[in-house]
């Protein structure tokens, strides 16, 4: 009950217009002054939370994404997918899913995936007979793969908060991410059969040329993830070397990244990272308050009182995460919920890697659910379509994500098999 009251109080502050980092600082400070008369060692709490090398990986992965986006590498990714799949039933939609899947492995951002792929893919899909609703839906749904298919900044933050293995989380997200991509492609195949290029339509370029141009960008996620899994470098080192590799690809091989593009991407990554670090600092004080008020112990006792099974607890948490995702972004949700529920997960024997993938799927559903659906806002900005029309396009993809979440709850091995094979999870 205390946790819900504190959550409602925090939502009220945000509704009144207070920035997230300020609300995370002021609410716990006010509560702790009222309960204990002060907050000793506030500086140690904040610095202790920010003093971790893994946090450096997040801004570096963000910079890597900005370099690839501003270097317009995704043009060739979509071109290769379109050249290969354009004549297949529903091929233009399937090509968009394929481009989103590959770009998700480069950018690690759902919004960036929807924005960048959508600019290129939506006009092509409409040109080749795909319905407006179908075109909007596949970009919004495909964009959600950005935070599930590794590398993923939210997964790095989750690993930092829970002390889970980043490599295990990245591997665990791979099979569910590809499964969701297959569902999206299958839906396009079934419902948008007319959306393909005519047999006599000349290709934009030869398939082998398109694949050769896209080949360098496809090697980026292989380089980053392969280095982590083979033990060549840590996640932080992978982010740094991956960023350098992205600069080489965009600036020297593609010759599409200017100094101005790089500096603008660097500035954007810096601003986003600074905001995130402020939220993490506030979340450290928030977590300290939860511990002092014995909120984690209360949740454990509540679960025991209601005799909740592991599945019942997970379903309840997925609903809560989805509701929080309607008004908060993913980083804030991870930082707000994990300090309270980690002890409950330990009591119920819930694998942290498995839960991390379930959490990510719930956040993906929230990304395309009104009222605060960033992927839908991006599509409205690209197309100028009414938001009501864009909103209607997303229902099938929400249902598929919900089905994928239920499947993962019922069969944890979908996520855990690959990390176990690699020796990460027990």
C-alpha positions as CSV (number, residue, x, y, z in Angstrom):
1,X,0.0,0.0,0.0
2,X,2.8,2.4,0.8
3,X,4.4,1.8,-2.6
4,X,1.1,2.7,-4.4
5,X,0.6,5.8,-2.3
6,X,4.1,7.0,-3.0
7,X,3.6,6.2,-6.7
8,X,0.4,8.2,-6.8
9,X,2.1,11.1,-5.1
10,X,4.9,11.1,-7.6
11,X,2.4,11.0,-10.5
12,X,0.6,14.0,-9.0
13,X,3.8,16.0,-9.0
14,X,4.5,15.0,-12.6
15,X,0.9,15.9,-13.6
16,X,1.4,19.4,-12.1
17,X,4.4,19.9,-14.5
18,X,7.3,19.1,-12.3
19,X,10.3,17.6,-14.1
20,X,10.9,13.9,-13.4
21,X,14.4,14.4,-11.8
22,X,13.0,17.2,-9.5
23,X,10.0,15.0,-8.4
24,X,12.3,12.1,-7.7
25,X,14.4,14.3,-5.4
26,X,11.7,16.4,-3.7
27,X,9.2,13.7,-2.9
28,X,11.6,11.4,-1.0
29,X,13.3,14.4,0.7
30,X,9.9,15.7,2.0
31,X,8.9,12.2,3.2
32,X,12.2,11.5,4.9
33,X,12.2,14.9,6.6
34,X,8.7,14.2,7.9
35,X,9.4,10.7,9.0
36,X,13.1,10.9,10.2
37,X,13.8,14.6,10.4
38,X,16.5,14.6,7.7
39,X,18.5,12.6,5.1
40,X,22.0,11.9,6.3
41,X,24.8,11.3,3.7
42,X,22.7,12.5,0.8
43,X,25.8,13.1,-1.3
44,X,27.1,9.6,-0.6
45,X,23.7,8.1,-1.8
46,X,23.8,10.0,-5.1
47,X,27.5,9.6,-5.9
48,X,27.4,6.0,-4.9
49,X,24.6,5.4,-7.5
50,X,26.3,7.3,-10.3
51,X,29.8,5.8,-9.7
52,X,29.6,2.8,-12.0
53,X,31.5,2.1,-15.2
54,X,28.5,0.4,-16.8
55,X,26.6,3.7,-16.9
56,X,29.2,5.0,-19.4
57,X,27.8,2.5,-21.9
58,X,24.5,4.2,-22.2
59,X,25.6,7.6,-23.6
60,X,28.1,5.8,-25.9
61,X,25.3,3.5,-27.3
62,X,23.2,6.7,-27.8
63,X,26.0,8.4,-29.7
64,X,26.5,5.3,-31.8
65,X,22.8,5.4,-32.8
66,X,23.0,9.1,-33.6
67,X,26.0,8.6,-35.8
68,X,24.3,5.9,-37.8
69,X,21.0,7.9,-38.1
70,X,22.7,11.1,-39.1
71,X,24.9,9.2,-41.5
72,X,21.8,8.0,-43.3
73,X,23.0,4.4,-43.2
74,X,19.4,3.2,-42.8
75,X,18.6,4.2,-46.4
76,X,20.7,1.3,-47.6
77,X,19.3,-1.1,-45.0
78,X,15.8,-0.5,-46.3
79,X,17.0,-0.5,-49.9
80,X,18.5,-4.0,-49.4
81,X,15.4,-5.4,-47.7
82,X,13.1,-3.8,-50.3
83,X,15.2,-5.2,-53.2
84,X,15.1,-8.7,-51.7
85,X,11.4,-8.8,-50.6
86,X,9.6,-6.4,-52.9
87,X,7.9,-9.1,-55.1
88,X,6.8,-11.3,-52.1
89,X,3.2,-11.2,-51.0
90,X,3.0,-8.3,-48.6
91,X,6.6,-7.7,-49.4
92,X,6.8,-4.0,-48.9
93,X,5.5,-4.4,-45.3
94,X,7.8,-7.4,-44.7
95,X,10.8,-5.3,-46.0
96,X,9.9,-2.6,-43.5
97,X,9.8,-5.1,-40.6
98,X,13.2,-6.4,-41.8
99,X,14.7,-2.9,-41.9
100,X,13.3,-2.1,-38.4
101,X,14.8,-5.3,-37.0
102,X,18.2,-4.6,-38.4
103,X,18.1,-0.9,-37.5
104,X,16.9,-1.8,-34.0
105,X,20.2,-3.8,-33.6
106,X,22.1,-0.6,-34.6
107,X,20.2,2.1,-32.8
108,X,18.8,0.5,-29.6
109,X,16.0,3.1,-29.8
110,X,12.4,2.5,-30.6
111,X,11.7,6.2,-31.5
112,X,14.8,6.5,-33.7
113,X,13.8,3.2,-35.5
114,X,10.2,4.4,-36.2
115,X,11.4,7.9,-37.2
116,X,14.3,6.8,-39.5
117,X,12.7,3.8,-41.2
118,X,9.3,5.5,-41.4
119,X,10.5,8.4,-43.4
120,X,11.7,6.0,-46.1
121,X,9.3,3.1,-45.9
122,X,5.9,4.8,-45.5
123,X,5.9,6.4,-49.0
124,X,7.1,3.2,-50.6
125,X,4.4,1.1,-48.8
126,X,1.6,3.5,-49.9
127,X,3.0,3.6,-53.4
128,X,2.8,-0.2,-53.8
129,X,-0.7,-0.6,-52.5
130,X,-0.5,-1.0,-48.7
131,X,-3.3,0.6,-46.8
132,X,-2.6,3.7,-44.8
133,X,-3.5,1.9,-41.6
134,X,-1.3,-1.0,-42.4
135,X,1.7,1.2,-43.3
136,X,1.4,3.3,-40.1
137,X,0.9,0.2,-37.9
138,X,3.9,-1.7,-39.3
139,X,6.3,1.2,-38.7
140,X,5.0,1.9,-35.2
141,X,5.0,-1.8,-34.3
142,X,8.4,-2.5,-35.9
143,X,9.8,0.5,-34.1
144,X,9.2,-1.1,-30.8
145,X,11.9,-3.7,-31.6
146,X,14.5,-1.0,-30.9
147,X,14.6,-1.6,-27.2
148,X,14.2,-5.4,-27.3
149,X,16.8,-6.4,-29.9
150,X,20.3,-5.7,-28.6
151,X,22.1,-3.5,-28.0
152,X,19.5,-1.8,-25.9
153,X,20.0,1.2,-23.5
154,X,17.1,0.3,-21.2
155,X,18.5,-3.2,-20.9
156,X,21.9,-1.7,-19.9
157,X,20.2,0.4,-17.2
158,X,18.2,-2.6,-16.0
159,X,21.4,-4.6,-15.7
160,X,23.0,-1.8,-13.7
161,X,20.1,-1.5,-11.3
162,X,19.6,-5.3,-10.8
163,X,23.3,-6.4,-11.2
164,X,22.2,-8.8,-13.9
165,X,24.6,-9.7,-16.8
166,X,24.4,-7.3,-19.8
167,X,25.5,-10.1,-22.1
168,X,22.8,-12.4,-20.8
169,X,20.1,-9.8,-21.2
170,X,21.2,-9.0,-24.7
171,X,21.1,-12.7,-25.7
172,X,17.8,-13.1,-23.9
173,X,16.2,-10.3,-25.9
174,X,17.4,-11.7,-29.3
175,X,15.0,-14.7,-29.7
176,X,11.9,-12.8,-28.4
177,X,12.8,-9.9,-30.7
178,X,13.1,-12.1,-33.7
179,X,9.9,-13.9,-32.7
180,X,8.0,-10.6,-32.6
181,X,9.5,-9.5,-35.9
182,X,8.3,-12.8,-37.4
183,X,4.8,-12.2,-36.1
184,X,4.7,-8.7,-37.6
185,X,6.0,-10.0,-40.9
186,X,3.4,-12.8,-40.9
187,X,0.6,-10.3,-40.2
188,X,1.7,-8.2,-43.2
189,X,1.8,-11.4,-45.3
190,X,-1.7,-12.3,-44.4
191,X,-3.5,-8.9,-44.3
192,X,-1.6,-6.9,-47.0
193,X,-1.2,-9.4,-49.8
194,X,-1.6,-6.7,-52.5
195,X,1.2,-4.7,-51.1
196,X,4.1,-5.8,-53.4
197,X,5.9,-4.6,-56.4
198,X,4.6,-5.9,-59.8
199,X,6.7,-8.5,-61.5
200,X,7.7,-6.2,-64.3
201,X,8.5,-3.3,-62.0
202,X,12.2,-2.5,-62.4
203,X,14.2,-2.8,-59.1
204,X,15.6,0.4,-57.6
205,X,19.1,-1.2,-57.9
206,X,20.4,-4.7,-58.3
207,X,20.1,-6.9,-55.3
208,X,23.8,-7.7,-54.9
209,X,24.6,-4.0,-55.1
210,X,22.0,-3.2,-52.4
211,X,23.3,-5.9,-50.2
212,X,26.9,-4.8,-50.7
213,X,26.0,-1.2,-49.7
214,X,24.1,-2.4,-46.6
215,X,26.8,-4.9,-45.6
216,X,28.9,-2.6,-43.6
217,X,26.0,-1.4,-41.4
218,X,24.9,-5.0,-40.8
219,X,28.3,-5.8,-39.4
220,X,28.0,-3.2,-36.7
221,X,25.7,-5.2,-34.3
222,X,27.7,-8.3,-35.1
223,X,30.9,-6.5,-34.1
224,X,29.4,-5.1,-30.9
225,X,27.5,-8.2,-29.7
226,X,30.1,-10.7,-30.9
227,X,32.8,-8.8,-28.9
228,X,30.8,-9.0,-25.7
229,X,29.8,-12.7,-26.1
230,X,33.3,-13.8,-27.0
231,X,34.8,-11.9,-24.0
232,X,36.9,-9.6,-26.2
233,X,35.5,-6.6,-24.3
234,X,33.0,-5.6,-21.7
235,X,29.7,-3.9,-22.4
236,X,31.2,-0.4,-21.8
237,X,34.2,-1.2,-24.0
238,X,31.8,-2.5,-26.7
239,X,29.8,0.7,-26.6
240,X,33.1,2.7,-27.1
241,X,34.5,0.6,-29.9
242,X,31.1,0.3,-31.5
243,X,30.8,4.1,-31.6
244,X,34.2,4.4,-33.2
245,X,33.3,1.7,-35.7
246,X,30.0,3.5,-36.5
247,X,32.0,6.8,-37.1
248,X,34.3,4.9,-39.5
249,X,31.4,3.4,-41.4
250,X,29.4,6.6,-41.7
251,X,32.3,9.1,-42.3
252,X,34.9,7.1,-44.2
253,X,33.0,4.3,-46.0
254,X,29.6,5.8,-46.7
255,X,31.1,9.4,-46.6
256,X,27.6,10.6,-45.5
257,X,28.5,11.9,-42.0
258,X,29.7,15.5,-41.8
259,X,31.4,17.2,-38.9
260,X,28.2,19.2,-38.3
261,X,26.1,16.0,-38.2
262,X,28.6,14.4,-35.7
263,X,28.5,17.5,-33.5
264,X,24.7,17.6,-33.5
265,X,24.5,13.9,-32.7
266,X,27.1,14.4,-29.9
267,X,25.1,17.3,-28.5
268,X,21.8,15.3,-28.5
269,X,23.4,12.3,-26.9
270,X,24.9,14.5,-24.2
271,X,21.6,16.2,-23.4
272,X,19.8,12.9,-23.2
273,X,22.5,11.3,-21.1
274,X,22.6,14.3,-18.7
275,X,18.8,14.0,-18.2
276,X,19.1,10.3,-17.6
277,X,21.9,10.8,-15.0
278,X,19.8,13.4,-13.2
279,X,16.9,10.9,-13.1
280,X,19.2,8.1,-11.8
281,X,20.5,10.5,-9.1
282,X,16.9,11.2,-8.0
283,X,16.0,7.5,-8.2
284,X,18.8,6.8,-5.8
285,X,17.2,9.0,-3.2
286,X,13.8,7.5,-4.0
287,X,15.2,4.0,-3.5
288,X,16.7,5.1,-0.2
289,X,13.3,6.3,0.9
290,X,11.7,3.0,-0.1
291,X,14.3,1.1,2.0
292,X,13.8,3.3,5.0
293,X,10.0,2.9,4.9
294,X,10.4,-0.9,4.5
295,X,8.4,-0.9,1.3
296,X,10.2,-3.9,-0.3
297,X,9.5,-5.9,2.9
298,X,5.9,-4.8,2.8
299,X,5.5,-6.1,-0.8
300,X,7.1,-9.4,0.1
301,X,4.7,-9.7,3.0
302,X,1.7,-8.7,0.8
303,X,2.6,-11.4,-1.8
304,X,2.9,-14.0,1.0
305,X,-0.5,-12.8,2.5
306,X,-2.3,-13.1,-0.8
307,X,-0.4,-16.3,-1.6
308,X,0.4,-15.1,-5.1
309,X,2.0,-17.6,-7.5
310,X,4.9,-16.5,-9.7
311,X,2.7,-16.3,-12.7
312,X,0.0,-14.2,-10.9
313,X,2.7,-11.8,-9.6
314,X,4.2,-11.4,-13.1
315,X,0.8,-10.8,-14.7
316,X,0.1,-8.1,-12.1
317,X,3.5,-6.5,-12.7
318,X,3.0,-6.5,-16.5
319,X,-0.3,-4.7,-16.1
320,X,1.3,-2.1,-13.7
321,X,4.3,-1.6,-16.0
322,X,2.0,-1.1,-19.0
323,X,0.0,1.5,-17.1
324,X,3.1,3.3,-15.9
325,X,4.4,3.3,-19.5
326,X,1.3,5.3,-20.6
327,X,2.7,8.3,-18.8
328,X,6.4,7.6,-18.1
329,X,9.4,6.7,-20.3
330,X,11.2,3.4,-19.9
331,X,14.3,4.6,-17.9
332,X,12.1,6.2,-15.2
333,X,9.9,3.1,-14.9
334,X,12.9,0.8,-14.4
335,X,14.4,3.1,-11.8
336,X,11.0,3.5,-9.9
337,X,9.9,-0.1,-9.7
338,X,13.0,-2.3,-9.4
339,X,14.2,-1.2,-5.9
340,X,10.8,-2.2,-4.5
341,X,10.2,-5.5,-6.3
342,X,13.7,-7.1,-6.4
343,X,13.2,-8.7,-3.0
344,X,9.8,-10.1,-4.2
345,X,11.4,-11.5,-7.3
346,X,14.0,-13.2,-5.1
347,X,11.3,-14.7,-2.9
348,X,9.3,-16.1,-5.8
349,X,12.4,-17.3,-7.6
350,X,12.0,-15.1,-10.7
351,X,15.0,-15.0,-12.9
352,X,16.2,-11.4,-13.3
353,X,17.2,-11.9,-17.0
354,X,13.7,-13.4,-17.8
355,X,12.0,-10.5,-16.0
356,X,14.1,-8.0,-17.8
357,X,12.8,-9.2,-21.2
358,X,9.2,-9.3,-19.9
359,X,9.6,-5.7,-18.6
360,X,10.9,-4.7,-22.0
361,X,8.0,-6.2,-23.8
362,X,5.6,-4.3,-21.5
363,X,7.4,-1.1,-22.2
364,X,7.1,-1.8,-25.9
365,X,3.4,-2.0,-25.7
366,X,3.3,1.3,-23.8
367,X,5.4,2.9,-26.5
368,X,2.5,2.5,-29.0
369,X,-0.4,3.0,-26.5
370,X,-2.1,6.4,-26.3
371,X,-2.1,9.0,-24.8
372,X,1.7,9.2,-24.5
373,X,2.7,7.0,-27.5
374,X,6.0,8.4,-28.8
375,X,6.1,6.1,-31.8
376,X,2.6,7.2,-32.9
377,X,3.5,10.9,-32.5
378,X,6.6,10.3,-34.7
379,X,4.4,8.8,-37.4
380,X,2.0,11.7,-37.2
381,X,4.9,14.1,-37.6
382,X,6.2,12.2,-40.6
383,X,2.9,11.8,-42.5
384,X,0.8,14.6,-41.2
385,X,-2.0,12.1,-40.7
386,X,-4.6,12.7,-37.9
387,X,-3.5,11.2,-34.7
388,X,-6.8,9.3,-34.4
389,X,-6.0,7.5,-37.7
390,X,-2.5,6.6,-36.5
391,X,-3.9,5.4,-33.2
392,X,-6.3,3.0,-34.9
393,X,-3.5,1.4,-36.9
394,X,-1.7,0.0,-33.8
395,X,-4.3,-2.4,-32.2
396,X,-3.1,-5.6,-34.0
397,X,0.5,-4.9,-33.0
398,X,-0.5,-4.3,-29.4
399,X,-2.3,-7.6,-29.4
400,X,0.7,-9.4,-30.9
401,X,3.0,-7.9,-28.2
402,X,0.5,-9.0,-25.5
403,X,0.5,-12.5,-27.0
404,X,4.3,-12.5,-27.1
405,X,4.4,-11.5,-23.4
406,X,2.0,-14.2,-22.4
407,X,4.0,-16.7,-24.4
408,X,7.2,-15.7,-22.6
409,X,5.5,-15.9,-19.2
410,X,4.3,-19.5,-20.0
411,X,7.6,-20.5,-21.6
412,X,10.6,-18.8,-20.0
413,X,13.0,-20.9,-22.1
414,X,12.2,-18.7,-25.1
415,X,14.3,-16.0,-23.5
416,X,16.6,-18.0,-21.3
417,X,17.7,-20.8,-23.7
418,X,20.2,-18.8,-25.6
419,X,22.0,-17.2,-22.6
420,X,22.1,-20.6,-20.9
421,X,23.7,-22.1,-24.0
422,X,26.3,-19.3,-23.8
423,X,26.9,-20.0,-20.1
424,X,25.4,-16.8,-18.8
425,X,22.3,-18.0,-16.9
426,X,21.7,-20.9,-14.6
